[in-house]
Amino acid sequence: MAVTDVIRRAYERRPYPVSDRRVASARFAHLPPLDWVQAIGRPGAPALRRVLVAGCGTGAEAFELRRELPEAEIIAIDFSPRSISIARRVQRAARGRHPIRFFVADLEDPQLPRLTGGDFDFISCHGVLTYLPEPVRVLRNLAACVRADGVLYLGVNGEAHPGDRLRPWLNDRGVSTGEMRDERQLRVWLRLWDRLQADAKFELAGKPATFLASDVCGPYFSNWSLGRWRTAAERAGWRLAGSGMVAAQLRRTLDGAAYRPLYPAKCDDLCVHFDAASPASFHCLLLRRAPVWAWDGTEPAVPCVVRWTGLHSLRIVPAKRGGLAWAMLRSPSLLLQLEWPLAGREVVALRALVRARGRGLPWPAGWPRTEAARRMLWLWVGFGVISVDRAEPAGGPGSDRPVLRQRAARA
């Protein structure tokens, strides 16, 4: 039996995440912040209007997206007929105003663009590709389903995921991980495993059987580094636009300007650098269709436009007697708060940038044309404060001045 058929059979036996009416009202905790998706994945683009949930299970993620995007057209697919049947039944009971189109489809099917209708602004594929044997084939299919300015959110296991160590550990103790059979025995060993781990946040023994059937006892795993996932995405025509971890990791490098060896580096390279030094157990990635121009902090050879992403709120504390003003930046989605020093001329430029919002302004547009200014802009791109993109008529990169004092705290 093919690996994909074994996986499908597992989800037919244990639909995920749940199999009752609670799925319509339960919060899907893994949904990426949509303001982050828009700011990093589609800077300057219109609001999401057509969405695909690729691998929807019993529909929890699709129902959450319906609450977040009440006017958008949402299509949700899964290769498990039983899961789709449950999702449809739950939707009928919920009587939503704008129904979601649920139907059975295989992400590896080359006819996927035709079956879904394509032309999506946003595709969400969370916790799916890790367990499929040919992720590049799926990524190619999804690339054919999006608009030119579309974005894919990809949630996949990382190199530090415990599965690569846990599975052989269980097998050596007589617990088969090819398929979850003796759940009681499995949970006994998982309780021991949990007690032996330094990180108590990822306890497994109490997880539902539907989770254990895939994350622990599934027939196939791809627990890859971010660099390897990026390579797979590029083979399928995608470009890495950002990682859900990069802002927090970049913040840790500000003290003492520890980030200096990384400057200048493109955002996708920055994500890979961080994951190579501190591997993640799970990646939250945003992918855009290639080719995508990515600014690396150096003087550009092409016209550029700088945009205020709207991912952070801004409050400016005025300067006192010839001192510097402070830009207070706060992003609840990233759990991040920053303070940045600004001279008077830079305050004016920043206010103009905020007013322009998605339309953006050409560089330098009031910002100093110095390496220190470009370095600050480069940091702001990493934090998602602004985006720097190739402009049609005119532009270029711009920024501010080097950091004198920064403070980050959880929002």
C-alpha positions in Angstrom: 0.0 0.0 0.0 1.3 3.5 -0.9 2.4 5.8 1.9 -0.3 8.3 0.9 -3.0 5.6 1.1 -1.8 4.6 4.6 -2.0 8.3 5.7 -5.5 8.7 4.2 -6.6 5.5 6.0 -5.3 6.9 9.3 -7.3 10.1 9.0 -10.4 8.1 7.9 -10.1 6.2 11.2 -9.3 9.3 13.3 -10.5 12.6 11.7 -8.5 15.6 12.8 -8.8 17.8 14.8 -12.2 16.8 16.3 -15.3 15.0 15.0 -18.2 16.8 16.6 -20.0 20.2 16.4 -17.5 21.9 18.6 -15.2 22.3 15.6 -17.3 25.2 14.2 -16.9 27.3 17.4 -13.5 26.1 18.7 -10.7 28.5 18.1 -8.0 27.3 15.7 -4.9 28.3 17.7 -2.5 27.7 14.8 -4.0 30.2 12.4 -1.2 32.7 11.5 -2.0 36.4 12.2 -3.6 37.7 9.1 -2.1 41.1 9.5 1.3 39.4 9.4 0.3 37.5 6.3 -0.7 40.7 4.6 2.2 42.8 5.7 5.0 40.3 5.0 3.5 38.2 2.2 1.5 40.8 0.3 2.7 44.3 1.1 0.6 46.9 -0.7 -1.8 44.3 -2.1 -5.6 44.4 -1.6 -7.4 42.6 1.2 -7.8 38.8 0.9 -10.8 37.9 -1.1 -10.3 34.3 -2.1 -8.8 31.7 0.2 -7.9 28.0 0.0 -7.4 25.8 3.1 -5.2 23.0 1.8 -5.6 20.0 4.0 -8.5 21.2 6.1 -9.3 18.1 8.1 -12.7 18.5 9.8 -12.7 22.2 9.1 -11.5 24.0 12.3 -9.1 26.2 10.4 -11.7 27.0 7.7 -14.3 28.0 10.3 -11.7 30.2 12.0 -10.9 31.9 8.7 -14.6 32.5 8.1 -14.8 34.4 11.4 -11.7 36.4 10.5 -12.7 37.0 6.9 -16.5 37.2 6.8 -16.7 38.4 3.2 -14.0 36.3 1.6 -14.7 33.2 -0.6 -13.2 30.2 1.2 -12.6 26.8 -0.3 -11.4 24.0 2.0 -10.2 20.6 0.7 -8.9 17.4 2.2 -8.1 13.9 0.9 -10.2 12.2 3.7 -13.8 11.8 2.6 -14.8 11.2 6.2 -13.2 14.5 7.4 -15.0 16.4 4.6 -18.3 14.8 5.5 -17.9 15.9 9.1 -17.0 19.4 8.1 -20.1 19.7 5.8 -22.3 18.3 8.6 -21.0 20.8 11.1 -21.4 23.7 8.6 -25.1 22.8 8.0 -25.7 22.8 11.7 -23.9 26.1 12.1 -26.0 27.8 9.3 -23.3 30.3 8.4 -24.1 33.4 6.3 -21.4 32.8 3.8 -20.9 29.0 3.5 -17.5 27.4 3.0 -17.0 25.1 0.0 -15.8 21.8 1.4 -14.8 19.0 -1.0 -12.5 16.0 -1.3 -9.3 16.6 -3.2 -5.7 15.3 -3.1 -3.0 17.9 -2.9 -0.7 15.7 -5.0 -3.3 15.6 -7.9 -1.9 17.5 -10.9 -5.5 18.6 -11.6 -5.7 20.5 -8.3 -5.7 24.0 -10.0 -8.6 23.0 -12.2 -10.5 21.4 -9.4 -10.2 24.4 -7.0 -10.5 27.1 -9.7 -7.2 28.6 -8.7 -6.8 32.4 -8.6 -6.3 32.4 -4.8 -4.9 35.4 -2.8 -4.1 33.2 0.1 -3.5 29.5 0.7 -3.1 28.1 4.2 -1.4 24.7 4.5 -0.8 23.9 8.2 0.5 20.6 9.5 0.1 18.8 6.2 3.3 18.7 4.1 5.4 17.2 6.9 3.4 14.0 6.6 3.3 13.7 2.8 6.0 11.8 0.9 6.3 14.3 -2.0 6.1 17.9 -0.6 7.7 19.4 -3.7 4.9 18.0 -5.9 2.3 19.6 -3.6 4.1 22.9 -3.5 4.1 23.0 -7.4 0.4 22.3 -7.4 -0.2 25.1 -4.9 2.0 27.5 -6.9 -0.3 27.0 -9.9 -3.3 27.9 -7.7 -2.4 31.4 -6.6 -2.5 34.8 -8.2 0.7 36.6 -9.1 0.5 38.5 -5.8 -0.7 35.5 -3.8 0.9 34.1 -0.7 1.1 30.6 0.9 1.3 30.1 4.6 3.2 26.8 5.3 3.2 25.2 8.7 5.7 22.4 8.8 7.9 20.5 11.3 11.4 21.7 11.9 14.7 19.9 12.5 14.2 20.1 16.3 10.8 18.4 16.3 11.0 15.5 18.8 9.7 13.0 16.3 13.1 12.1 14.9 14.4 11.1 18.3 11.1 9.9 19.8 10.1 7.3 17.1 13.3 5.2 17.3 13.1 5.5 21.1 9.6 4.1 21.1 10.4 1.4 18.5 13.3 0.2 20.7 10.9 -0.3 23.5 8.4 -2.4 21.6 6.0 0.3 20.6 5.4 0.3 16.8 5.2 3.8 15.4 4.2 2.7 11.9 0.6 2.8 13.1 -1.0 3.6 16.4 -2.3 0.3 17.8 -1.9 0.0 21.5 -2.8 3.5 22.7 -2.5 2.6 26.4 1.0 1.3 26.1 2.0 4.2 23.9 0.8 6.7 26.5 2.7 5.0 29.3 6.0 5.5 27.4 5.0 9.0 26.4 4.5 10.0 30.0 8.1 8.8 30.7 9.4 10.6 27.6 7.7 13.9 28.8 9.3 13.7 32.2 12.7 13.3 30.7 12.5 16.3 28.4 13.9 19.7 29.5 11.1 21.5 27.6 7.8 20.8 29.4 5.9 22.9 26.8 5.8 20.0 24.3 4.2 17.3 26.4 2.8 14.5 24.3 1.1 12.0 26.6 -2.0 14.1 27.0 -2.5 14.8 23.3 -5.6 13.4 21.6 -5.4 10.2 19.6 -5.9 12.2 16.4 -2.7 14.1 17.1 -0.6 11.2 18.1 -1.7 9.2 15.1 0.0 11.7 12.8 2.7 13.5 14.9 4.0 10.4 16.7 2.7 7.3 14.8 2.3 8.5 11.3 3.9 6.5 8.5 6.0 9.4 7.1 7.8 12.4 8.4 9.7 15.4 7.0 11.2 17.2 10.0 13.5 19.5 8.0 15.6 22.5 8.7 14.3 25.9 7.4 17.0 25.8 4.7 15.8 22.5 3.4 12.2 23.7 3.3 13.3 26.8 1.4 15.2 24.7 -1.1 12.1 22.5 -1.7 9.9 25.6 -2.0 12.3 27.2 -4.6 12.2 24.0 -6.7 8.4 24.5 -6.8 8.6 28.1 -7.8 8.1 29.8 -4.4 10.2 32.4 -2.6 10.5 32.5 1.1 9.2 35.9 2.3 9.4 35.4 6.1 9.3 33.2 9.1 7.1 33.6 12.2 10.2 33.4 14.3 12.5 35.9 12.6 11.3 39.1 14.4 11.8 37.6 17.9 15.2 36.1 16.9 16.3 39.4 15.3 15.3 41.2 18.5 17.8 39.1 20.5 20.6 40.3 18.3 20.0 44.0 18.9 21.9 44.3 22.2 25.5 45.1 21.5 24.6 45.1 17.7 25.3 41.4 17.6 23.4 41.3 14.2 26.3 43.1 12.5 27.9 40.0 10.9 24.5 39.3 9.2 24.2 42.7 7.6 23.5 42.9 4.7 21.5 39.7 4.2 18.2 39.2 2.5 15.3 38.3 4.7 15.1 34.7 3.5 18.8 34.2 4.2 18.3 35.8 7.7 15.6 33.2 8.5 18.0 30.4 7.5 20.9 31.8 9.5 18.8 31.9 12.6 17.3 28.4 12.2 20.8 26.9 11.6 22.0 28.4 14.8 18.9 27.5 16.9 16.8 24.9 15.1 13.0 25.2 15.4 10.7 22.4 16.1 8.0 24.0 13.9 8.2 26.5 11.1 5.6 29.1 10.3 6.6 30.2 6.8 5.2 32.7 4.2 6.0 31.9 0.6 5.4 34.2 -2.4 5.5 33.3 -6.1 9.0 33.6 -7.6 10.5 35.8 -8.9 10.3 38.2 -5.9 12.9 40.9 -5.5 14.3 40.9 -1.9 16.3 43.9 -0.7 19.5 43.1 1.2 20.2 46.4 2.8 22.7 47.7 0.2 22.4 50.6 -2.1 19.9 49.4 -4.8 20.6 49.5 -8.4 16.9 49.7 -9.2 14.1 52.1 -8.2 12.4 51.0 -4.9 9.4 51.9 -2.9 9.2 51.8 0.9 5.9 50.9 2.5 4.5 51.1 6.0 3.1 47.6 6.5 0.6 48.5 9.3 1.8 45.5 11.3 3.0 47.8 14.1 1.2 50.6 15.8 3.2 53.9 16.1 3.4 56.5 18.8 6.0 59.2 18.6 7.4 60.7 21.8 8.6 64.3 21.0 12.2 65.2 21.5 13.2 67.3 24.5 15.4 70.4 23.9 17.5 69.3 21.0 17.4 65.6 21.8 16.0 62.7 19.8 12.4 61.8 19.5 11.4 58.2 20.0 9.3 56.0 17.8 7.3 53.6 19.9 6.5 50.5 17.8 4.2 47.8 19.0 3.0 44.6 17.3 0.5 42.4 19.2 0.7 39.8 16.5 4.5 39.4 16.9 4.4 40.0 20.7 7.0 42.7 20.1 7.6 46.2 21.3 10.4 48.4 20.2 11.7 52.0 20.8 13.7 53.7 18.1 15.5 57.1 18.2 14.6 59.7 15.5 15.9 63.1 14.6 13.4 65.8 13.7 13.8 65.3 9.9 13.3 61.6 10.4 10.1 62.1 12.3 8.7 64.1 9.4 9.7 61.3 7.0 8.2 58.6 9.1 4.9 60.4 9.5 4.7 60.8 5.7 5.4 57.1 5.2 2.6 56.2 7.6 0.2 58.5 5.8 1.1 56.9 2.5 0.6 53.3 3.9 0.2 50.7 1.2 1.0 53.2 -1.6 4.5 53.7 -0.2 7.1 56.4 -1.0 10.2 56.3 -3.2 13.5 56.3 -1.4 15.1 58.5 0.1 11.8 60.5 0.7 13.3 62.4 3.6 15.6 59.7 5.0 19.4 60.2 5.2 21.2 58.5 2.4 23.9 56.8 4.6 24.9 53.2 5.5 23.6 53.7 9.0 20.3 54.7 7.5 20.2 51.6 5.3 21.1 49.4 8.2 18.2 50.8 10.2 15.8 50.2 7.3 17.2 46.7 6.9 16.3 46.0 10.6 12.8 47.5 10.1 12.2 45.1 7.2 13.3 42.2 9.5 10.8 43.3 12.1 8.0 43.8 9.5 7.7 47.5 10.2 8.2 48.4 6.6 8.7 46.6 3.3 11.1 47.6 0.5 10.1 46.5 -3.0 11.0 47.1 -6.5 9.1 50.1 -7.8 7.5 50.5 -11.2 8.4 54.2 -11.9 10.8 55.4 -9.2 12.2 54.8 -5.7 15.0 53.3 -3.8 15.8 52.1 -0.3 15.7 54.4 2.6 15.8 54.5 6.3 16.7 56.2 9.4 19.7 56.3 11.8 21.5 53.7 13.8 19.9 52.4 17.0 20.9 54.2 20.2 18.5 52.5 22.6 16.1 49.6 22.0 13.8 47.8 24.3 11.6 44.8 23.5 9.0 43.2 25.7 6.1 40.8 25.2 3.0 42.7 24.5 
